[in-house]
Amino acid sequence: MSNLMKFIAEIDVMPLKEILDPQGKAVKLGLSNLGISEINDVRIGKHITIELEAQNLTDAESKTEMACKKLLANIIMEGYKYSVKSI
């Protein structure tokens, strides 16, 4: 029988502030065309949810961190933040 616990990681990946965001600019223009001109800036990113098994919260956070650094975010152009909780 496995001693692993189940966790869910909620991850947000966003372009760094220094990087141009053409999708965000297009959405800002679209909002302006709809008459919503009070928008100062729009940044488009991605939200990722991962269900995983780990021995404890620290292990689950470590696995999430590795996934972000090595696969989910391009750390040259994107930043990320995440939260992990047991389910």
Secondary structure by P-SEA (a helix, b strand, c coil): ccccccbbbbbbbbcccccccaaaaaaaaaaaaaccccccbbbbbbbbbbbbccccaaaaaaaaaaaaacccccccccccccccccc
